[in-house]
């Protein structure tokens, strides 16, 4: 049985998820990925059982892989027009 992830491993996964979220070219998808990562980590913050923590960490690693693949796919088909939220207004 695998041991529970360390604090540094969890923080590294969290930073990787946020970094991957920044790779999405579409504003709405980027913000959704960021919000989903933050919400998932807040939800699992209080886990004390090593088995549950290990399962949550494995799920997070799996989601990181999905997010990385999706970021590549979305970059291939990125929209030509920016979102209203990304336009710089003087």
C-alpha positions as a Python dict, from the first residue, in 0.01 Angstrom:
ca = {
    (1, 'X'): (0, 0, 0),
    (2, 'X'): (133, 344, -89),
    (3, 'X'): (196, 592, 188),
    (4, 'X'): (8, 919, 216),
    (5, 'X'): (150, 1200, 2),
    (6, 'X'): (371, 1454, 175),
    (7, 'X'): (282, 1820, 204),
    (8, 'X'): (541, 1913, -57),
    (9, 'X'): (400, 1656, -302),
    (10, 'X'): (49, 1792, -253),
    (11, 'X'): (164, 2152, -300),
    (12, 'X'): (359, 2052, -609),
    (13, 'X'): (47, 1889, -756),
    (14, 'X'): (-157, 2200, -675),
    (15, 'X'): (96, 2429, -845),
    (16, 'X'): (112, 2197, -1146),
    (17, 'X'): (-267, 2207, -1183),
    (18, 'X'): (-269, 2587, -1166),
    (19, 'X'): (21, 2609, -1411),
    (20, 'X'): (-161, 2379, -1651),
    (21, 'X'): (-479, 2586, -1617),
    (22, 'X'): (-285, 2890, -1739),
    (23, 'X'): (-204, 2706, -2063),
    (24, 'X'): (-566, 2712, -2181),
    (25, 'X'): (-615, 2982, -2442),
    (26, 'X'): (-986, 3031, -2374),
    (27, 'X'): (-1059, 3252, -2072),
    (28, 'X'): (-1366, 3057, -1958),
    (29, 'X'): (-1192, 2720, -1971),
    (30, 'X'): (-881, 2861, -1802),
    (31, 'X'): (-1084, 3004, -1514),
    (32, 'X'): (-1292, 2686, -1484),
    (33, 'X'): (-979, 2469, -1458),
    (34, 'X'): (-830, 2701, -1198),
    (35, 'X'): (-1151, 2717, -994),
    (36, 'X'): (-1197, 2339, -1010),
    (37, 'X'): (-843, 2277, -882),
    (38, 'X'): (-884, 2522, -595),
    (39, 'X'): (-1224, 2380, -498),
    (40, 'X'): (-1099, 2021, -504),
    (41, 'X'): (-805, 2102, -280),
    (42, 'X'): (-1027, 2294, -37),
    (43, 'X'): (-1270, 2002, -27),
    (44, 'X'): (-993, 1752, 52),
    (45, 'X'): (-801, 1974, 293),
    (46, 'X'): (-936, 1799, 603),
    (47, 'X'): (-856, 1441, 497),
    (48, 'X'): (-679, 1257, 776),
    (49, 'X'): (-712, 895, 666),
    (50, 'X'): (-396, 800, 471),
    (51, 'X'): (-593, 578, 231),
    (52, 'X'): (-835, 860, 146),
    (53, 'X'): (-549, 1109, 109),
    (54, 'X'): (-364, 870, -122),
    (55, 'X'): (-679, 815, -331),
    (56, 'X'): (-742, 1190, -356),
    (57, 'X'): (-379, 1249, -455),
    (58, 'X'): (-399, 979, -724),
    (59, 'X'): (-719, 1135, -857),
    (60, 'X'): (-546, 1473, -868),
    (61, 'X'): (-254, 1327, -1064),
    (62, 'X'): (-502, 1172, -1304),
    (63, 'X'): (-682, 1504, -1347),
    (64, 'X'): (-347, 1674, -1412),
    (65, 'X'): (-283, 1436, -1700),
    (66, 'X'): (-629, 1503, -1843),
    (67, 'X'): (-582, 1880, -1809),
    (68, 'X'): (-245, 1869, -1984),
    (69, 'X'): (-388, 1674, -2276),
    (70, 'X'): (-688, 1904, -2300),
    (71, 'X'): (-466, 2214, -2296),
    (72, 'X'): (-281, 2080, -2600),
    (73, 'X'): (-605, 2000, -2783),
    (74, 'X'): (-755, 2341, -2702),
    (75, 'X'): (-438, 2516, -2820),
    (76, 'X'): (-477, 2348, -3159),
    (77, 'X'): (-827, 2488, -3198),
    (78, 'X'): (-794, 2818, -3012),
    (79, 'X'): (-1040, 3093, -3099),
    (80, 'X'): (-916, 3385, -3308),
    (81, 'X'): (-1110, 3643, -3106),
    (82, 'X'): (-1025, 3714, -2745),
    (83, 'X'): (-1283, 3702, -2472),
    (84, 'X'): (-1427, 4032, -2350),
    (85, 'X'): (-1256, 3961, -2018),
    (86, 'X'): (-912, 3962, -2184),
    (87, 'X'): (-941, 4286, -2385),
    (88, 'X'): (-736, 4569, -2237),
    (89, 'X'): (-942, 4883, -2203),
    (90, 'X'): (-764, 5220, -2155),
}
